[in-house]
């Protein structure tokens, strides 16, 4: 891939240049940049006071989404879903992995990296992993040619910085992580282009997760405190990656995406939404999502499509022509929206889990809070961290009229609730038994009340 | 007081008609309407989708405040401060009283009702009390000529509705409470006017605290669910009170105020603010405040004065000429702001307590979160209900640039923090020992580290 092929692809324009989608033989590269605990309201283009010129530029020159969700309000499950296109409860990562915890992302799951590697891509994971540290669970066993980063969150000890399977610094100096990750990302892109291999870069920043640390050049620069400085450095990193792609002549053939794993923790803004990290209120799971591919994604596209991080794997498969993993996917191909050909994607119902417990489901603009407990600990913790609310009865919110989930509309809308519950029952019937049983438990049903449409009650997928 | 005297007072205009503030001999009446768990964002004039035409009309024809605070994020302490002009920790109500709990608002405190009664006013408490149920603690022992309402929250049992000291219904039918409170309020106003007595009405609605219930005429009317319907009925009640004042010819000589005791609980909106009921983030304590007195308060006045429910007692004293209680007040007279003569009031520092623990302090636009624990339970509960955050170090927020308290600005602003702490130390030195000791404990100081300016460390006021 050289300057000439980039120009050719750019001229080829919207109808497709990649193997997966059209005429050109130039394979599309994929860069997924994932922030840690960055909130919906933390980017300039999403209303923040933090200056984020490079991410705002991505939004101007590409697509910006307003109804994009992580698949979990906490770290490990969210990442498991991003890399598999499936709900975390299906892939054995329903909750955050502690440091040194055995196991991780189920070994028989196919990651996006493995999918692309099988399709001839160079693959690299730079940054935070957090999907298992046992042999066979680290990135280099899960489809990544190389790994540079931390095996879990940098507030967990002993905080090792690793290169492939080797610890190169412990505890890592966290103030220079963003700089070093960016350097590694650029190096990988350069090496891939030099070897004429299509590439997949998963750049999973440790920022702006606590503890906060910015390198000296970014301290006191944002005017929004240390958190703002850290986001400012993250923004710089995005700009550096985009600049590298441009200099190497591959920015027209590279799909660059940006999102975050879950809502903000102590610091950071969830924008107009209720709740933060750990909550199944929107603030825990509604994420910024930007996608840029000049000539393929229309500049300035704004989408309210109901979309999810689980959609990225099938979207990338469609774009690159890679073969989808053999198991049922929960994500759908977003390309019709990204390319400006459709306003929405087909989605029966979107589920929100807390561990194995289904908490909420969204259908169109309606969001139902469904978990019910017969002996409710009716505690006033709805807007906070890890704990989600035990409800005496289901609640229903109209996210179009009431994005802050302030006014329960369940009364008078029982048919909407019944429709959502029917869809949930159909979908969850195909989930692992532990999920299906937990769901039935909150509904006051016996486990043997299996769905009537023949779906398995205790599936292992 | 008759139609003629109202017209005379109206013609008398802004420079003062009441005994306390000027030429006319017509005493001003006072109506304080207090909602329960209504959030900052729950009125139309504060951005809600709930239609509240009568409250919006109050805002158009009077003053609307944007930086008005309750003195506590929970019920009993907030009400204790409203009625005494003093921080709840000074008047023996640092926390919510349970049903049947002994004691209540310290007997040697003077309520606003007692202050006005001593000045010749008829006084009535209609609605929720929650400042003590023992003999000597109920409204009729605390300066109110009469009481019609509930002794505590209507989610507490056995939920009695009382008239003076008599239980007239138990458990009370909560769906008609707003109607019955409004009827009682109108009756009191009519009787007072008929007897030519100036009057003080404290109308403390039980709505929209949970459990929610609206009377049949208001069900399904708001388009914002049952919570919206309940707020709609509350708005209707405000309109009915204003209409009664108008029909009796006293709306020009009556100061009508509206606010809420604390932020929203499960339902309801805290507007742009973080946190809800129980939290010392702004969402727990920033309240709507409207004040209407045609001819005295300029129509359409909008104020960002740093103000508090504790200011109401001194404001009312100034307006009516009543004698202030003998103890140190934490509130200040808001009349210069309400009358359009000043933009702000003098306030050294505003304190936010959780029980006896000082959590935060506001100085100008800066708000410091000050509580520090040496062994912090660093739990992710900052945005939720009762629990407030144990911080490893103080945080500082610029509420002008960052009303959502998302971006800690402590780094680089140590002089601001030091200034706030110095003011807190001076002020808290005059507080009860339990408060001063708790404050020192979070600062890692010995209790004997008394303030050096001679203020008592273990005062009983």
Interface residues (C-beta under 8 A of the other chain):
Chain A: X39 X41 X42 X49 X50 X220 X224 X225 X226 X227 X228 X264 X265 X266 X267 X268 X269 X275 X276 X277 X278 X283 X379 X380 X381 X382 X383 X384 X385 X386 X387 X389 X401 X402 X404 X406 X407 X408 X409 X410 X411 X412
Chain B: X39 X41 X42 X49 X50 X220 X223 X224 X225 X226 X227 X228 X264 X265 X266 X267 X268 X269 X275 X276 X277 X278 X379 X380 X381 X382 X383 X384 X385 X386 X387 X389 X401 X402 X404 X406 X407 X408 X409 X410 X411 X412
